[in-house]
């Protein structure tokens, strides 16, 4: 791919698959800088320069699934399982409100039993009620990331006050998805969940892993087109990092991507998604920082505008290892916040405080949003 193809792609308002592949193929420093600068320009024009925090509470690593890339899959006997109490979940979220984050993400492995669904519903309702204040009249913005659930359970979560939902498709290619999941986990089921979430009224986020064995740039370009087609509000994606206690790690050792390629392509995916989808929210994920100390800052420079500082209590944080080398395991929530604020200021961006930080894309669609946001 020539520089000319990249130049042409960056001059367009609407990217097609050829343009996206050209962007994802960049390796030359000058091309990478041109792509980064274009993504920043689009970000500033459509979203401004604020970075929004979502305090991340990984409240349980119990999971009924066996995704073959995941360190906390049901079949890994070496994981010490935990489930935070309702009071601990609510306390972590309220800490977040107190520090001015504006939004929280409740994330866990996947369970479908009544006890679990009710715990999520009750926690959401309590967080919403107990976090209302003069600074946050609508209470905390609540994002859920608890996997595939029944439509009526998604409806209960929405009614309780959650307004965003993250459900990664992992790959928009049904064939690639089938290679990294057991036969009982179907791509069509995940897509159906994404559709229900949107119909119910959630702001919907999805994402993919970058650098999976056998994955190509064509697959990744199709992922960006898929995000546009299903009209997502948020994207969270990062490099695939193997976990030694998973079946996919052996495939990775044999024919996986080089770390450098996965890292660079993850940044280029953020940039391509920003240029193609413009006004959505994109997270700079911790997986970027796991590969490079300044990975999250680079993610922000390539067009991301959301970061998710760790609020998971430190005594259980080590048990939520989806991949190896996860950063911030030994920093308290307070240290994590200080460190992130400094990092964000160091790249000339501002932290958006006391606001949900909804994607402008969702606001333009009229989704449930923080009507009291100041910015
Ligand atoms: S990726 Fe999620 S659903 Fe799959 S095994 Fe891991 S925690 Fe469970």
Boltz pocket constraint, residues with backbone or C-beta under 6 A from the ligand:
constraints:
  - pocket:
      binder: B
      contacts: [[A, 63], [A, 64], [A, 65], [A, 66], [A, 67], [A, 70], [A, 71], [A, 72], [A, 73], [A, 74], [A, 108], [A, 109], [A, 110], [A, 147]]
      max_distance: 6.0
